[in-house]
Amino acid sequence: MLKVGHGSHKGDGVHLLDANRTKQLQMEYKNSADCGKIDTPLLAQSYITNPLLLDKGNKFDFRIYMLVASTNPLIAFYHDGFLRVSLTPFNKSSSDV
C-alpha cells in the first residue's frame, strides 16, 4: 500500500501497489538506501490482510498523541486523541481504499 506522507485523510492518496509499481519504487529508492534522500512525501507499508475487527466486522484505529520531552529524566506529555470506526464491515476481497 502506498500513501501520501502528509496532508491527506479519509483514504485520499492511498493506492494499492502491484508488482510492477513495487519493483519501480524499489529501484527508485535503491531498496530503501535512498529513503529520506528523495524529497517525496510517500509512505509504503504492508497491507494487513487479517486486521483486528470490532464485533460487527468493522475496522478501527486510534489517534493518540504523545510528546516525549526528555528521556533522562523521562518527561512525557499525553493528549487524548480519538477513535475512528469504519461505517461498513471489512471485506477482504474489496479494492476500496
PyMOL CGO cylinders between C-alpha atoms (Angstrom):
from pymol import cmd
from pymol.cgo import CYLINDER

trace = [
    CYLINDER, 0.00, 0.00, 0.00, 1.32, 3.48, -0.85, 0.3, 1, 1, 1, 1, 1, 1,
    CYLINDER, 1.32, 3.48, -0.85, 0.12, 6.65, 0.89, 0.3, 1, 1, 1, 1, 1, 1,
    CYLINDER, 0.12, 6.65, 0.89, 0.89, 10.32, 0.60, 0.3, 1, 1, 1, 1, 1, 1,
    CYLINDER, 0.89, 10.32, 0.60, 3.07, 11.04, 3.66, 0.3, 1, 1, 1, 1, 1, 1,
    CYLINDER, 3.07, 11.04, 3.66, 1.16, 14.09, 4.88, 0.3, 1, 1, 1, 1, 1, 1,
    CYLINDER, 1.16, 14.09, 4.88, -1.70, 16.41, 4.07, 0.3, 1, 1, 1, 1, 1, 1,
    CYLINDER, -1.70, 16.41, 4.07, -4.32, 13.82, 3.18, 0.3, 1, 1, 1, 1, 1, 1,
    CYLINDER, -4.32, 13.82, 3.18, -7.00, 11.92, 5.04, 0.3, 1, 1, 1, 1, 1, 1,
    CYLINDER, -7.00, 11.92, 5.04, -10.09, 9.74, 4.51, 0.3, 1, 1, 1, 1, 1, 1,
    CYLINDER, -10.09, 9.74, 4.51, -8.22, 7.45, 2.10, 0.3, 1, 1, 1, 1, 1, 1,
    CYLINDER, -8.22, 7.45, 2.10, -7.15, 10.27, -0.25, 0.3, 1, 1, 1, 1, 1, 1,
    CYLINDER, -7.15, 10.27, -0.25, -3.77, 9.46, -1.77, 0.3, 1, 1, 1, 1, 1, 1,
    CYLINDER, -3.77, 9.46, -1.77, -3.93, 5.75, -0.86, 0.3, 1, 1, 1, 1, 1, 1,
    CYLINDER, -3.93, 5.75, -0.86, -3.04, 3.30, -3.63, 0.3, 1, 1, 1, 1, 1, 1,
    CYLINDER, -3.04, 3.30, -3.63, -2.67, -0.45, -3.64, 0.3, 1, 1, 1, 1, 1, 1,
    CYLINDER, -2.67, -0.45, -3.64, 0.61, -1.43, -5.28, 0.3, 1, 1, 1, 1, 1, 1,
    CYLINDER, 0.61, -1.43, -5.28, 1.00, -4.10, -7.89, 0.3, 1, 1, 1, 1, 1, 1,
    CYLINDER, 1.00, -4.10, -7.89, 4.24, -5.99, -8.53, 0.3, 1, 1, 1, 1, 1, 1,
    CYLINDER, 4.24, -5.99, -8.53, 5.39, -3.61, -11.30, 0.3, 1, 1, 1, 1, 1, 1,
    CYLINDER, 5.39, -3.61, -11.30, 4.94, -0.43, -9.23, 0.3, 1, 1, 1, 1, 1, 1,
    CYLINDER, 4.94, -0.43, -9.23, 6.59, -2.09, -6.21, 0.3, 1, 1, 1, 1, 1, 1,
    CYLINDER, 6.59, -2.09, -6.21, 9.63, -3.03, -8.31, 0.3, 1, 1, 1, 1, 1, 1,
    CYLINDER, 9.63, -3.03, -8.31, 9.77, 0.51, -9.76, 0.3, 1, 1, 1, 1, 1, 1,
    CYLINDER, 9.77, 0.51, -9.76, 9.78, 2.04, -6.27, 0.3, 1, 1, 1, 1, 1, 1,
    CYLINDER, 9.78, 2.04, -6.27, 12.42, -0.42, -5.07, 0.3, 1, 1, 1, 1, 1, 1,
    CYLINDER, 12.42, -0.42, -5.07, 14.69, 0.61, -7.95, 0.3, 1, 1, 1, 1, 1, 1,
    CYLINDER, 14.69, 0.61, -7.95, 13.97, 4.34, -7.47, 0.3, 1, 1, 1, 1, 1, 1,
    CYLINDER, 13.97, 4.34, -7.47, 14.78, 4.14, -3.75, 0.3, 1, 1, 1, 1, 1, 1,
    CYLINDER, 14.78, 4.14, -3.75, 17.64, 1.63, -4.25, 0.3, 1, 1, 1, 1, 1, 1,
    CYLINDER, 17.64, 1.63, -4.25, 15.95, -0.94, -1.97, 0.3, 1, 1, 1, 1, 1, 1,
    CYLINDER, 15.95, -0.94, -1.97, 15.49, 1.72, 0.76, 0.3, 1, 1, 1, 1, 1, 1,
    CYLINDER, 15.49, 1.72, 0.76, 19.10, 3.03, 0.64, 0.3, 1, 1, 1, 1, 1, 1,
    CYLINDER, 19.10, 3.03, 0.64, 17.78, 6.39, -0.62, 0.3, 1, 1, 1, 1, 1, 1,
    CYLINDER, 17.78, 6.39, -0.62, 14.89, 6.71, 1.86, 0.3, 1, 1, 1, 1, 1, 1,
    CYLINDER, 14.89, 6.71, 1.86, 14.96, 10.22, 3.26, 0.3, 1, 1, 1, 1, 1, 1,
    CYLINDER, 14.96, 10.22, 3.26, 17.19, 11.46, 0.43, 0.3, 1, 1, 1, 1, 1, 1,
    CYLINDER, 17.19, 11.46, 0.43, 14.38, 11.82, -2.12, 0.3, 1, 1, 1, 1, 1, 1,
    CYLINDER, 14.38, 11.82, -2.12, 12.04, 14.68, -1.29, 0.3, 1, 1, 1, 1, 1, 1,
    CYLINDER, 12.04, 14.68, -1.29, 8.77, 12.88, -1.95, 0.3, 1, 1, 1, 1, 1, 1,
    CYLINDER, 8.77, 12.88, -1.95, 6.28, 12.55, 0.92, 0.3, 1, 1, 1, 1, 1, 1,
    CYLINDER, 6.28, 12.55, 0.92, 5.36, 8.87, 0.45, 0.3, 1, 1, 1, 1, 1, 1,
    CYLINDER, 5.36, 8.87, 0.45, 4.72, 6.12, 2.95, 0.3, 1, 1, 1, 1, 1, 1,
    CYLINDER, 4.72, 6.12, 2.95, 4.76, 2.48, 1.84, 0.3, 1, 1, 1, 1, 1, 1,
    CYLINDER, 4.76, 2.48, 1.84, 3.57, -0.28, 4.11, 0.3, 1, 1, 1, 1, 1, 1,
    CYLINDER, 3.57, -0.28, 4.11, 2.35, -3.83, 4.02, 0.3, 1, 1, 1, 1, 1, 1,
    CYLINDER, 2.35, -3.83, 4.02, -1.39, -4.19, 3.99, 0.3, 1, 1, 1, 1, 1, 1,
    CYLINDER, -1.39, -4.19, 3.99, -2.77, -6.19, 6.94, 0.3, 1, 1, 1, 1, 1, 1,
    CYLINDER, -2.77, -6.19, 6.94, -4.93, -8.91, 5.43, 0.3, 1, 1, 1, 1, 1, 1,
    CYLINDER, -4.93, -8.91, 5.43, -6.37, -10.10, 8.75, 0.3, 1, 1, 1, 1, 1, 1,
    CYLINDER, -6.37, -10.10, 8.75, -6.97, -6.92, 10.80, 0.3, 1, 1, 1, 1, 1, 1,
    CYLINDER, -6.97, -6.92, 10.80, -8.43, -6.85, 14.29, 0.3, 1, 1, 1, 1, 1, 1,
    CYLINDER, -8.43, -6.85, 14.29, -12.12, -6.05, 13.81, 0.3, 1, 1, 1, 1, 1, 1,
    CYLINDER, -12.12, -6.05, 13.81, -14.90, -4.84, 16.10, 0.3, 1, 1, 1, 1, 1, 1,
    CYLINDER, -14.90, -4.84, 16.10, -17.81, -7.17, 16.89, 0.3, 1, 1, 1, 1, 1, 1,
    CYLINDER, -17.81, -7.17, 16.89, -19.74, -6.32, 13.69, 0.3, 1, 1, 1, 1, 1, 1,
    CYLINDER, -19.74, -6.32, 13.69, -16.67, -6.71, 11.46, 0.3, 1, 1, 1, 1, 1, 1,
    CYLINDER, -16.67, -6.71, 11.46, -15.72, -3.04, 11.22, 0.3, 1, 1, 1, 1, 1, 1,
    CYLINDER, -15.72, -3.04, 11.22, -12.13, -1.81, 11.09, 0.3, 1, 1, 1, 1, 1, 1,
    CYLINDER, -12.13, -1.81, 11.09, -10.96, 0.86, 13.55, 0.3, 1, 1, 1, 1, 1, 1,
    CYLINDER, -10.96, 0.86, 13.55, -7.93, 2.86, 14.57, 0.3, 1, 1, 1, 1, 1, 1,
    CYLINDER, -7.93, 2.86, 14.57, -6.83, 5.11, 17.42, 0.3, 1, 1, 1, 1, 1, 1,
    CYLINDER, -6.83, 5.11, 17.42, -5.20, 8.50, 17.11, 0.3, 1, 1, 1, 1, 1, 1,
    CYLINDER, -5.20, 8.50, 17.11, -3.40, 9.23, 20.37, 0.3, 1, 1, 1, 1, 1, 1,
    CYLINDER, -3.40, 9.23, 20.37, -0.81, 11.96, 20.81, 0.3, 1, 1, 1, 1, 1, 1,
    CYLINDER, -0.81, 11.96, 20.81, 2.28, 11.86, 23.00, 0.3, 1, 1, 1, 1, 1, 1,
    CYLINDER, 2.28, 11.86, 23.00, 5.31, 14.11, 23.19, 0.3, 1, 1, 1, 1, 1, 1,
    CYLINDER, 5.31, 14.11, 23.19, 8.48, 12.77, 24.81, 0.3, 1, 1, 1, 1, 1, 1,
    CYLINDER, 8.48, 12.77, 24.81, 10.18, 15.94, 26.02, 0.3, 1, 1, 1, 1, 1, 1,
    CYLINDER, 10.18, 15.94, 26.02, 13.08, 14.21, 27.75, 0.3, 1, 1, 1, 1, 1, 1,
    CYLINDER, 13.08, 14.21, 27.75, 14.36, 10.68, 28.28, 0.3, 1, 1, 1, 1, 1, 1,
    CYLINDER, 14.36, 10.68, 28.28, 16.57, 11.38, 31.29, 0.3, 1, 1, 1, 1, 1, 1,
    CYLINDER, 16.57, 11.38, 31.29, 14.57, 12.12, 33.35, 0.3, 1, 1, 1, 1, 1, 1,
    CYLINDER, 14.57, 12.12, 33.35, 11.61, 10.75, 31.44, 0.3, 1, 1, 1, 1, 1, 1,
    CYLINDER, 11.61, 10.75, 31.44, 9.14, 13.54, 30.76, 0.3, 1, 1, 1, 1, 1, 1,
    CYLINDER, 9.14, 13.54, 30.76, 6.20, 12.71, 28.51, 0.3, 1, 1, 1, 1, 1, 1,
    CYLINDER, 6.20, 12.71, 28.51, 3.04, 14.62, 27.73, 0.3, 1, 1, 1, 1, 1, 1,
    CYLINDER, 3.04, 14.62, 27.73, -0.09, 12.71, 26.71, 0.3, 1, 1, 1, 1, 1, 1,
    CYLINDER, -0.09, 12.71, 26.71, -3.17, 14.06, 25.00, 0.3, 1, 1, 1, 1, 1, 1,
    CYLINDER, -3.17, 14.06, 25.00, -6.34, 12.06, 24.40, 0.3, 1, 1, 1, 1, 1, 1,
    CYLINDER, -6.34, 12.06, 24.40, -6.94, 11.51, 20.74, 0.3, 1, 1, 1, 1, 1, 1,
    CYLINDER, -6.94, 11.51, 20.74, -9.89, 9.84, 19.12, 0.3, 1, 1, 1, 1, 1, 1,
    CYLINDER, -9.89, 9.84, 19.12, -11.19, 6.53, 17.82, 0.3, 1, 1, 1, 1, 1, 1,
    CYLINDER, -11.19, 6.53, 17.82, -12.22, 6.11, 14.18, 0.3, 1, 1, 1, 1, 1, 1,
    CYLINDER, -12.22, 6.11, 14.18, -14.55, 3.30, 13.13, 0.3, 1, 1, 1, 1, 1, 1,
    CYLINDER, -14.55, 3.30, 13.13, -15.40, 2.40, 9.54, 0.3, 1, 1, 1, 1, 1, 1,
    CYLINDER, -15.40, 2.40, 9.54, -19.03, 2.67, 8.53, 0.3, 1, 1, 1, 1, 1, 1,
    CYLINDER, -19.03, 2.67, 8.53, -19.04, -0.58, 6.55, 0.3, 1, 1, 1, 1, 1, 1,
    CYLINDER, -19.04, -0.58, 6.55, -17.88, -4.06, 7.56, 0.3, 1, 1, 1, 1, 1, 1,
    CYLINDER, -17.88, -4.06, 7.56, -14.46, -5.17, 6.34, 0.3, 1, 1, 1, 1, 1, 1,
    CYLINDER, -14.46, -5.17, 6.34, -14.45, -7.16, 3.09, 0.3, 1, 1, 1, 1, 1, 1,
    CYLINDER, -14.45, -7.16, 3.09, -11.11, -8.81, 2.32, 0.3, 1, 1, 1, 1, 1, 1,
    CYLINDER, -11.11, -8.81, 2.32, -11.82, -9.01, -1.42, 0.3, 1, 1, 1, 1, 1, 1,
    CYLINDER, -11.82, -9.01, -1.42, -12.78, -5.32, -1.78, 0.3, 1, 1, 1, 1, 1, 1,
    CYLINDER, -12.78, -5.32, -1.78, -10.38, -2.93, -3.54, 0.3, 1, 1, 1, 1, 1, 1,
    CYLINDER, -10.38, -2.93, -3.54, -11.96, 0.10, -1.83, 0.3, 1, 1, 1, 1, 1, 1,
    CYLINDER, -11.96, 0.10, -1.83, -9.23, 2.06, -0.03, 0.3, 1, 1, 1, 1, 1, 1,
]
cmd.load_cgo(trace, "trace")
